[in-house]
Amino acid sequence: MSRRLFAACARLHHKDRLIAEHTPGLRAEDQRFDEEPTDEEADEKLRRTRRRIFRE
């Protein structure tokens, strides 16, 4: 069961990456808001936070 689940997750992740490559800027973590900081460290921290929230 866990092998099948892992394989399904791997396929889903792969398909998600393909979609993200073909549609840049549509992912929530890539969208900018006016109140967001513009330096690279803050951007990376914000991306990690959004990914964590999305996964939860």
mmCIF file of the N, C-alpha and C atoms, coordinates in Angstrom:
data_MODEL
# 
_entry.id   MODEL 
# 
loop_
_atom_site.group_PDB 
_atom_site.id 
_atom_site.type_symbol 
_atom_site.label_atom_id 
_atom_site.label_alt_id 
_atom_site.label_comp_id 
_atom_site.label_asym_id 
_atom_site.label_entity_id 
_atom_site.label_seq_id 
_atom_site.pdbx_PDB_ins_code 
_atom_site.Cartn_x 
_atom_site.Cartn_y 
_atom_site.Cartn_z 
_atom_site.occupancy 
_atom_site.B_iso_or_equiv 
_atom_site.pdbx_formal_charge 
_atom_site.auth_seq_id 
_atom_site.auth_comp_id 
_atom_site.auth_asym_id 
_atom_site.auth_atom_id 
_atom_site.pdbx_PDB_model_num 
ATOM 1   N N  . MET A 1 1  ? 0.826  -1.200 0.000   1.00 0.00 ? 1  MET A N  1 
ATOM 2   C CA . MET A 1 1  ? 0.000  0.000  0.000   1.00 0.00 ? 1  MET A CA 1 
ATOM 3   C C  . MET A 1 1  ? 0.867  1.259  0.000   1.00 0.00 ? 1  MET A C  1 
ATOM 4   N N  . SER A 1 2  ? 1.891  1.315  0.851   1.00 0.00 ? 2  SER A N  1 
ATOM 5   C CA . SER A 1 2  ? 2.698  2.524  0.922   1.00 0.00 ? 2  SER A CA 1 
ATOM 6   C C  . SER A 1 2  ? 3.494  2.742  -0.366  1.00 0.00 ? 2  SER A C  1 
ATOM 7   N N  . ARG A 1 3  ? 3.888  1.679  -1.042  1.00 0.00 ? 3  ARG A N  1 
ATOM 8   C CA . ARG A 1 3  ? 4.601  1.834  -2.319  1.00 0.00 ? 3  ARG A CA 1 
ATOM 9   C C  . ARG A 1 3  ? 3.692  2.446  -3.369  1.00 0.00 ? 3  ARG A C  1 
ATOM 10  N N  . ARG A 1 4  ? 2.452  1.993  -3.392  1.00 0.00 ? 4  ARG A N  1 
ATOM 11  C CA . ARG A 1 4  ? 1.496  2.547  -4.349  1.00 0.00 ? 4  ARG A CA 1 
ATOM 12  C C  . ARG A 1 4  ? 1.214  4.012  -4.041  1.00 0.00 ? 4  ARG A C  1 
ATOM 13  N N  . LEU A 1 5  ? 1.084  4.319  -2.764  1.00 0.00 ? 5  LEU A N  1 
ATOM 14  C CA . LEU A 1 5  ? 0.841  5.699  -2.364  1.00 0.00 ? 5  LEU A CA 1 
ATOM 15  C C  . LEU A 1 5  ? 2.033  6.576  -2.735  1.00 0.00 ? 5  LEU A C  1 
ATOM 16  N N  . PHE A 1 6  ? 3.235  6.110  -2.456  1.00 0.00 ? 6  PHE A N  1 
ATOM 17  C CA . PHE A 1 6  ? 4.441  6.853  -2.794  1.00 0.00 ? 6  PHE A CA 1 
ATOM 18  C C  . PHE A 1 6  ? 4.527  7.070  -4.302  1.00 0.00 ? 6  PHE A C  1 
ATOM 19  N N  . ALA A 1 7  ? 4.233  6.048  -5.088  1.00 0.00 ? 7  ALA A N  1 
ATOM 20  C CA . ALA A 1 7  ? 4.272  6.165  -6.546  1.00 0.00 ? 7  ALA A CA 1 
ATOM 21  C C  . ALA A 1 7  ? 3.231  7.167  -7.039  1.00 0.00 ? 7  ALA A C  1 
ATOM 22  N N  . ALA A 1 8  ? 2.051  7.139  -6.454  1.00 0.00 ? 8  ALA A N  1 
ATOM 23  C CA . ALA A 1 8  ? 1.006  8.084  -6.849  1.00 0.00 ? 8  ALA A CA 1 
ATOM 24  C C  . ALA A 1 8  ? 1.416  9.514  -6.502  1.00 0.00 ? 8  ALA A C  1 
ATOM 25  N N  . CYS A 1 9  ? 2.014  9.709  -5.348  1.00 0.00 ? 9  CYS A N  1 
ATOM 26  C CA . CYS A 1 9  ? 2.485  11.042 -4.948  1.00 0.00 ? 9  CYS A CA 1 
ATOM 27  C C  . CYS A 1 9  ? 3.598  11.524 -5.882  1.00 0.00 ? 9  CYS A C  1 
ATOM 28  N N  . ALA A 1 10 ? 4.475  10.632 -6.260  1.00 0.00 ? 10 ALA A N  1 
ATOM 29  C CA . ALA A 1 10 ? 5.569  10.989 -7.173  1.00 0.00 ? 10 ALA A CA 1 
ATOM 30  C C  . ALA A 1 10 ? 5.009  11.411 -8.530  1.00 0.00 ? 10 ALA A C  1 
ATOM 31  N N  . ARG A 1 11 ? 4.021  10.683 -9.035  1.00 0.00 ? 11 ARG A N  1 
ATOM 32  C CA . ARG A 1 11 ? 3.397  11.052 -10.307 1.00 0.00 ? 11 ARG A CA 1 
ATOM 33  C C  . ARG A 1 11 ? 2.694  12.404 -10.207 1.00 0.00 ? 11 ARG A C  1 
ATOM 34  N N  . LEU A 1 12 ? 1.989  12.609 -9.112  1.00 0.00 ? 12 LEU A N  1 
ATOM 35  C CA . LEU A 1 12 ? 1.292  13.868 -8.900  1.00 0.00 ? 12 LEU A CA 1 
ATOM 36  C C  . LEU A 1 12 ? 2.273  15.036 -8.834  1.00 0.00 ? 12 LEU A C  1 
ATOM 37  N N  . HIS A 1 13 ? 3.357  14.842 -8.109  1.00 0.00 ? 13 HIS A N  1 
ATOM 38  C CA . HIS A 1 13 ? 4.381  15.889 -8.003  1.00 0.00 ? 13 HIS A CA 1 
ATOM 39  C C  . HIS A 1 13 ? 4.972  16.192 -9.378  1.00 0.00 ? 13 HIS A C  1 
ATOM 40  N N  . HIS A 1 14 ? 5.253  15.158 -10.147 1.00 0.00 ? 14 HIS A N  1 
ATOM 41  C CA . HIS A 1 14 ? 5.817  15.341 -11.484 1.00 0.00 ? 14 HIS A CA 1 
ATOM 42  C C  . HIS A 1 14 ? 4.853  16.122 -12.380 1.00 0.00 ? 14 HIS A C  1 
ATOM 43  N N  . LYS A 1 15 ? 3.582  15.749 -12.356 1.00 0.00 ? 15 LYS A N  1 
ATOM 44  C CA . LYS A 1 15 ? 2.585  16.445 -13.168 1.00 0.00 ? 15 LYS A CA 1 
ATOM 45  C C  . LYS A 1 15 ? 2.417  17.892 -12.712 1.00 0.00 ? 15 LYS A C  1 
ATOM 46  N N  . ASP A 1 16 ? 2.475  18.119 -11.402 1.00 0.00 ? 16 ASP A N  1 
ATOM 47  C CA . ASP A 1 16 ? 2.382  19.476 -10.872 1.00 0.00 ? 16 ASP A CA 1 
ATOM 48  C C  . ASP A 1 16 ? 3.536  20.328 -11.374 1.00 0.00 ? 16 ASP A C  1 
ATOM 49  N N  . ARG A 1 17 ? 4.744  19.765 -11.376 1.00 0.00 ? 17 ARG A N  1 
ATOM 50  C CA . ARG A 1 17 ? 5.914  20.507 -11.876 1.00 0.00 ? 17 ARG A CA 1 
ATOM 51  C C  . ARG A 1 17 ? 5.759  20.830 -13.359 1.00 0.00 ? 17 ARG A C  1 
ATOM 52  N N  . LEU A 1 18 ? 5.239  19.898 -14.145 1.00 0.00 ? 18 LEU A N  1 
ATOM 53  C CA . LEU A 1 18 ? 5.032  20.146 -15.572 1.00 0.00 ? 18 LEU A CA 1 
ATOM 54  C C  . LEU A 1 18 ? 4.027  21.276 -15.792 1.00 0.00 ? 18 LEU A C  1 
ATOM 55  N N  . ILE A 1 19 ? 2.947  21.246 -15.038 1.00 0.00 ? 19 ILE A N  1 
ATOM 56  C CA . ILE A 1 19 ? 1.943  22.303 -15.155 1.00 0.00 ? 19 ILE A CA 1 
ATOM 57  C C  . ILE A 1 19 ? 2.533  23.645 -14.752 1.00 0.00 ? 19 ILE A C  1 
ATOM 58  N N  . ALA A 1 20 ? 3.308  23.662 -13.676 1.00 0.00 ? 20 ALA A N  1 
ATOM 59  C CA . ALA A 1 20 ? 3.926  24.906 -13.210 1.00 0.00 ? 20 ALA A CA 1 
ATOM 60  C C  . ALA A 1 20 ? 4.887  25.474 -14.249 1.00 0.00 ? 20 ALA A C  1 
ATOM 61  N N  . GLU A 1 21 ? 5.596  24.604 -14.959 1.00 0.00 ? 21 GLU A N  1 
ATOM 62  C CA . GLU A 1 21 ? 6.513  25.066 -15.993 1.00 0.00 ? 21 GLU A CA 1 
ATOM 63  C C  . GLU A 1 21 ? 5.764  25.678 -17.176 1.00 0.00 ? 21 GLU A C  1 
ATOM 64  N N  . HIS A 1 22 ? 4.599  25.135 -17.491 1.00 0.00 ? 22 HIS A N  1 
ATOM 65  C CA . HIS A 1 22 ? 3.834  25.620 -18.634 1.00 0.00 ? 22 HIS A CA 1 
ATOM 66  C C  . HIS A 1 22 ? 2.969  26.836 -18.305 1.00 0.00 ? 22 HIS A C  1 
ATOM 67  N N  . THR A 1 23 ? 2.718  27.077 -17.034 1.00 0.00 ? 23 THR A N  1 
ATOM 68  C CA . THR A 1 23 ? 1.871  28.198 -16.629 1.00 0.00 ? 23 THR A CA 1 
ATOM 69  C C  . THR A 1 23 ? 2.567  28.997 -15.527 1.00 0.00 ? 23 THR A C  1 
ATOM 70  N N  . PRO A 1 24 ? 3.653  29.697 -15.847 1.00 0.00 ? 24 PRO A N  1 
ATOM 71  C CA . PRO A 1 24 ? 4.385  30.432 -14.822 1.00 0.00 ? 24 PRO A CA 1 
ATOM 72  C C  . PRO A 1 24 ? 3.544  31.561 -14.212 1.00 0.00 ? 24 PRO A C  1 
ATOM 73  N N  . GLY A 1 25 ? 3.704  31.756 -12.920 1.00 0.00 ? 25 GLY A N  1 
ATOM 74  C CA . GLY A 1 25 ? 3.019  32.834 -12.231 1.00 0.00 ? 25 GLY A CA 1 
ATOM 75  C C  . GLY A 1 25 ? 1.633  32.508 -11.726 1.00 0.00 ? 25 GLY A C  1 
ATOM 76  N N  . LEU A 1 26 ? 1.112  31.329 -12.021 1.00 0.00 ? 26 LEU A N  1 
ATOM 77  C CA . LEU A 1 26 ? -0.239 30.999 -11.574 1.00 0.00 ? 26 LEU A CA 1 
ATOM 78  C C  . LEU A 1 26 ? -0.281 30.329 -10.213 1.00 0.00 ? 26 LEU A C  1 
ATOM 79  N N  . ARG A 1 27 ? 0.844  29.818 -9.761  1.00 0.00 ? 27 ARG A N  1 
ATOM 80  C CA . ARG A 1 27 ? 0.873  29.176 -8.448  1.00 0.00 ? 27 ARG A CA 1 
ATOM 81  C C  . ARG A 1 27 ? 0.757  30.234 -7.362  1.00 0.00 ? 27 ARG A C  1 
ATOM 82  N N  . ALA A 1 28 ? 0.086  29.920 -6.287  1.00 0.00 ? 28 ALA A N  1 
ATOM 83  C CA . ALA A 1 28 ? -0.122 30.878 -5.203  1.00 0.00 ? 28 ALA A CA 1 
ATOM 84  C C  . ALA A 1 28 ? 1.204  31.373 -4.646  1.00 0.00 ? 28 ALA A C  1 
ATOM 85  N N  . GLU A 1 29 ? 2.187  30.519 -4.558  1.00 0.00 ? 29 GLU A N  1 
ATOM 86  C CA . GLU A 1 29 ? 3.463  30.936 -3.983  1.00 0.00 ? 29 GLU A CA 1 
ATOM 87  C C  . GLU A 1 29 ? 4.254  31.854 -4.909  1.00 0.00 ? 29 GLU A C  1 
ATOM 88  N N  . ASP A 1 30 ? 3.870  31.945 -6.178  1.00 0.00 ? 30 ASP A N  1 
ATOM 89  C CA . ASP A 1 30 ? 4.558  32.819 -7.127  1.00 0.00 ? 30 ASP A CA 1 
ATOM 90  C C  . ASP A 1 30 ? 3.875  34.173 -7.282  1.00 0.00 ? 30 ASP A C  1 
ATOM 91  N N  . GLN A 1 31 ? 2.679  34.336 -6.735  1.00 0.00 ? 31 GLN A N  1 
ATOM 92  C CA . GLN A 1 31 ? 1.946  35.585 -6.882  1.00 0.00 ? 31 GLN A CA 1 
ATOM 93  C C  . GLN A 1 31 ? 2.435  36.606 -5.866  1.00 0.00 ? 31 GLN A C  1 
ATOM 94  N N  . ARG A 1 32 ? 2.499  37.840 -6.304  1.00 0.00 ? 32 ARG A N  1 
ATOM 95  C CA . ARG A 1 32 ? 2.979  38.932 -5.440  1.00 0.00 ? 32 ARG A CA 1 
ATOM 96  C C  . ARG A 1 32 ? 1.808  39.807 -5.003  1.00 0.00 ? 32 ARG A C  1 
ATOM 97  N N  . PHE A 1 33 ? 1.977  40.361 -3.827  1.00 0.00 ? 33 PHE A N  1 
ATOM 98  C CA . PHE A 1 33 ? 1.027  41.327 -3.310  1.00 0.00 ? 33 PHE A CA 1 
ATOM 99  C C  . PHE A 1 33 ? 1.794  42.595 -2.986  1.00 0.00 ? 33 PHE A C  1 
ATOM 100 N N  . ASP A 1 34 ? 1.122  43.715 -2.968  1.00 0.00 ? 34 ASP A N  1 
ATOM 101 C CA . ASP A 1 34 ? 1.796  45.004 -2.765  1.00 0.00 ? 34 ASP A CA 1 
ATOM 102 C C  . ASP A 1 34 ? 2.513  45.101 -1.423  1.00 0.00 ? 34 ASP A C  1 
ATOM 103 N N  . GLU A 1 35 ? 1.991  44.486 -0.398  1.00 0.00 ? 35 GLU A N  1 
ATOM 104 C CA . GLU A 1 35 ? 2.578  44.631 0.938   1.00 0.00 ? 35 GLU A CA 1 
ATOM 105 C C  . GLU A 1 35 ? 3.734  43.660 1.199   1.00 0.00 ? 35 GLU A C  1 
ATOM 106 N N  . GLU A 1 36 ? 4.082  42.836 0.226   1.00 0.00 ? 36 GLU A N  1 
ATOM 107 C CA . GLU A 1 36 ? 5.145  41.852 0.426   1.00 0.00 ? 36 GLU A CA 1 
ATOM 108 C C  . GLU A 1 36 ? 6.526  42.486 0.275   1.00 0.00 ? 36 GLU A C  1 
ATOM 109 N N  . PRO A 1 37 ? 7.497  42.005 1.035   1.00 0.00 ? 37 PRO A N  1 
ATOM 110 C CA . PRO A 1 37 ? 8.873  42.494 0.884   1.00 0.00 ? 37 PRO A CA 1 
ATOM 111 C C  . PRO A 1 37 ? 9.457  42.055 -0.464  1.00 0.00 ? 37 PRO A C  1 
ATOM 112 N N  . THR A 1 38 ? 10.468 42.781 -0.934  1.00 0.00 ? 38 THR A N  1 
ATOM 113 C CA . THR A 1 38 ? 11.013 42.476 -2.255  1.00 0.00 ? 38 THR A CA 1 
ATOM 114 C C  . THR A 1 38 ? 12.407 41.874 -2.221  1.00 0.00 ? 38 THR A C  1 
ATOM 115 N N  . ASP A 1 39 ? 13.025 41.729 -1.046  1.00 0.00 ? 39 ASP A N  1 
ATOM 116 C CA . ASP A 1 39 ? 14.359 41.141 -1.050  1.00 0.00 ? 39 ASP A CA 1 
ATOM 117 C C  . ASP A 1 39 ? 14.291 39.619 -1.169  1.00 0.00 ? 39 ASP A C  1 
ATOM 118 N N  . GLU A 1 40 ? 15.361 39.024 -1.628  1.00 0.00 ? 40 GLU A N  1 
ATOM 119 C CA . GLU A 1 40 ? 15.366 37.588 -1.950  1.00 0.00 ? 40 GLU A CA 1 
ATOM 120 C C  . GLU A 1 40 ? 15.167 36.691 -0.732  1.00 0.00 ? 40 GLU A C  1 
ATOM 121 N N  . GLU A 1 41 ? 15.780 37.046 0.384   1.00 0.00 ? 41 GLU A N  1 
ATOM 122 C CA . GLU A 1 41 ? 15.620 36.218 1.588   1.00 0.00 ? 41 GLU A CA 1 
ATOM 123 C C  . GLU A 1 41 ? 14.173 36.207 2.050   1.00 0.00 ? 41 GLU A C  1 
ATOM 124 N N  . ALA A 1 42 ? 13.550 37.354 2.039   1.00 0.00 ? 42 ALA A N  1 
ATOM 125 C CA . ALA A 1 42 ? 12.149 37.439 2.451   1.00 0.00 ? 42 ALA A CA 1 
ATOM 126 C C  . ALA A 1 42 ? 11.261 36.676 1.464   1.00 0.00 ? 42 ALA A C  1 
ATOM 127 N N  . ASP A 1 43 ? 11.598 36.760 0.173   1.00 0.00 ? 43 ASP A N  1 
ATOM 128 C CA . ASP A 1 43 ? 10.835 36.013 -0.830  1.00 0.00 ? 43 ASP A CA 1 
ATOM 129 C C  . ASP A 1 43 ? 10.918 34.516 -0.573  1.00 0.00 ? 43 ASP A C  1 
ATOM 130 N N  . GLU A 1 44 ? 12.113 34.024 -0.301  1.00 0.00 ? 44 GLU A N  1 
ATOM 131 C CA . GLU A 1 44 ? 12.291 32.588 -0.062  1.00 0.00 ? 44 GLU A CA 1 
ATOM 132 C C  . GLU A 1 44 ? 11.541 32.155 1.199   1.00 0.00 ? 44 GLU A C  1 
ATOM 133 N N  . LYS A 1 45 ? 11.615 32.954 2.232   1.00 0.00 ? 45 LYS A N  1 
ATOM 134 C CA . LYS A 1 45 ? 10.908 32.637 3.474   1.00 0.00 ? 45 LYS A CA 1 
ATOM 135 C C  . LYS A 1 45 ? 9.397  32.591 3.224   1.00 0.00 ? 45 LYS A C  1 
ATOM 136 N N  . LEU A 1 46 ? 8.896  33.546 2.445   1.00 0.00 ? 46 LEU A N  1 
ATOM 137 C CA . LEU A 1 46 ? 7.474  33.581 2.125   1.00 0.00 ? 46 LEU A CA 1 
ATOM 138 C C  . LEU A 1 46 ? 7.071  32.354 1.312   1.00 0.00 ? 46 LEU A C  1 
ATOM 139 N N  . ARG A 1 47 ? 7.885  31.949 0.337   1.00 0.00 ? 47 ARG A N  1 
ATOM 140 C CA . ARG A 1 47 ? 7.590  30.757 -0.463  1.00 0.00 ? 47 ARG A CA 1 
ATOM 141 C C  . ARG A 1 47 ? 7.527  29.507 0.417   1.00 0.00 ? 47 ARG A C  1 
ATOM 142 N N  . ARG A 1 48 ? 8.488  29.375 1.334   1.00 0.00 ? 48 ARG A N  1 
ATOM 143 C CA . ARG A 1 48 ? 8.489  28.204 2.227   1.00 0.00 ? 48 ARG A CA 1 
ATOM 144 C C  . ARG A 1 48 ? 7.249  28.193 3.105   1.00 0.00 ? 48 ARG A C  1 
ATOM 145 N N  . THR A 1 49 ? 6.861  29.352 3.599   1.00 0.00 ? 49 THR A N  1 
ATOM 146 C CA . THR A 1 49 ? 5.670  29.445 4.441   1.00 0.00 ? 49 THR A CA 1 
ATOM 147 C C  . THR A 1 49 ? 4.424  29.058 3.655   1.00 0.00 ? 49 THR A C  1 
ATOM 148 N N  . ARG A 1 50 ? 4.307  29.559 2.433   1.00 0.00 ? 50 ARG A N  1 
ATOM 149 C CA . ARG A 1 50 ? 3.138  29.232 1.613   1.00 0.00 ? 50 ARG A CA 1 
ATOM 150 C C  . ARG A 1 50 ? 3.109  27.753 1.264   1.00 0.00 ? 50 ARG A C  1 
ATOM 151 N N  . ARG A 1 51 ? 4.269  27.159 0.983   1.00 0.00 ? 51 ARG A N  1 
ATOM 152 C CA . ARG A 1 51 ? 4.312  25.726 0.683   1.00 0.00 ? 51 ARG A CA 1 
ATOM 153 C C  . ARG A 1 51 ? 3.876  24.916 1.896   1.00 0.00 ? 51 ARG A C  1 
ATOM 154 N N  . ARG A 1 52 ? 4.378  25.309 3.070   1.00 0.00 ? 52 ARG A N  1 
ATOM 155 C CA . ARG A 1 52 ? 4.025  24.597 4.301   1.00 0.00 ? 52 ARG A CA 1 
ATOM 156 C C  . ARG A 1 52 ? 2.533  24.680 4.559   1.00 0.00 ? 52 ARG A C  1 
ATOM 157 N N  . ILE A 1 53 ? 1.962  25.876 4.400   1.00 0.00 ? 53 ILE A N  1 
ATOM 158 C CA . ILE A 1 53 ? 0.527  26.061 4.619   1.00 0.00 ? 53 ILE A CA 1 
ATOM 159 C C  . ILE A 1 53 ? -0.263 25.232 3.608   1.00 0.00 ? 53 ILE A C  1 
ATOM 160 N N  . PHE A 1 54 ? 0.177  25.234 2.343   1.00 0.00 ? 54 PHE A N  1 
ATOM 161 C CA . PHE A 1 54 ? -0.521 24.470 1.314   1.00 0.00 ? 54 PHE A CA 1 
ATOM 162 C C  . PHE A 1 54 ? -0.495 22.977 1.627   1.00 0.00 ? 54 PHE A C  1 
ATOM 163 N N  . ARG A 1 55 ? 0.632  22.484 2.099   1.00 0.00 ? 55 ARG A N  1 
ATOM 164 C CA . ARG A 1 55 ? 0.766  21.040 2.388   1.00 0.00 ? 55 ARG A CA 1 
ATOM 165 C C  . ARG A 1 55 ? -0.054 20.632 3.594   1.00 0.00 ? 55 ARG A C  1 
ATOM 166 N N  . GLU A 1 56 ? -0.245 21.539 4.546   1.00 0.00 ? 56 GLU A N  1 
ATOM 167 C CA . GLU A 1 56 ? -1.027 21.211 5.745   1.00 0.00 ? 56 GLU A CA 1 
ATOM 168 C C  . GLU A 1 56 ? -2.482 21.158 5.376   1.00 0.00 ? 56 GLU A C  1 
# 
